[in-house]
Amino acid sequence: MAINKPRRIREGEPGHGRKKSVVYVKDGDTVKKVMFGDANMSIKKNQSGRRANFRSRHNCDEPGPKTKARYWSCKAW
């Protein structure tokens, strides 16, 4: 299991069909599983207007801790 490396959720894994990506984050002595992304939506981050809107809507200038999905979604955008 790789720490701090997001990957796609594979078919048959818990969360498949509900979320798109998963990342394992070390929080102190424990490892936390963070799932993020809409499985049924393609992101269009190459369109500058959509990218800017997403980043402002999610406050990506201050994404918060790595244990939250917002951090990883902002990093993907």
C-alpha positions in Angstrom: 0.0 0.0 0.0 1.6 3.3 -1.1 1.2 6.3 1.2 0.2 9.7 -0.3 -0.2 8.3 -3.8 -3.7 8.6 -5.2 -4.9 5.9 -7.5 -8.1 4.8 -9.3 -10.5 2.5 -7.4 -10.6 -0.8 -9.2 -13.7 -2.8 -10.0 -14.6 -5.1 -7.1 -13.0 -2.8 -4.5 -15.2 -1.1 -1.8 -16.3 2.3 -3.2 -16.2 1.3 -6.9 -19.0 3.1 -8.7 -19.4 5.7 -5.9 -15.9 7.3 -5.9 -13.2 7.6 -8.5 -10.0 7.7 -6.5 -8.5 6.5 -3.2 -5.4 7.5 -1.3 -3.9 6.2 1.9 -2.7 9.0 4.3 -0.6 8.5 7.4 -2.1 10.5 10.3 0.1 10.1 13.3 0.5 6.4 13.9 -2.6 5.4 11.9 -3.2 5.1 8.2 -6.4 6.7 6.9 -8.2 5.8 3.7 -9.5 8.9 1.8 -11.8 8.4 -1.2 -12.7 11.3 -3.5 -14.0 12.2 -6.9 -17.3 11.5 -8.6 -17.2 8.1 -10.4 -19.8 9.2 -13.0 -18.3 12.5 -14.0 -15.3 13.4 -16.2 -13.3 16.4 -15.0 -12.5 19.1 -17.6 -9.5 20.7 -15.9 -8.0 21.7 -19.2 -10.7 24.4 -19.7 -9.4 27.4 -17.8 -12.8 28.8 -16.9 -13.9 25.6 -15.3 -10.6 25.1 -13.6 -10.7 28.6 -12.0 -14.3 28.1 -10.9 -13.7 24.7 -9.3 -10.6 26.1 -7.5 -12.4 29.1 -6.1 -15.5 27.2 -5.2 -13.4 24.7 -3.2 -11.0 27.2 -1.7 -8.0 25.4 -3.2 -5.6 28.2 -2.1 -6.0 26.8 1.4 -6.8 23.1 0.9 -6.5 22.0 4.5 -5.0 18.7 5.8 -4.1 15.7 3.7 -6.6 13.6 5.6 -9.5 15.4 3.8 -10.9 14.7 0.3 -10.8 18.4 -0.6 -7.0 18.4 -0.4 -6.7 15.6 -2.9 -9.4 17.0 -5.2 -7.7 20.4 -5.3 -4.4 18.7 -6.1 -6.0 16.8 -9.0 -7.3 20.2 -10.4 
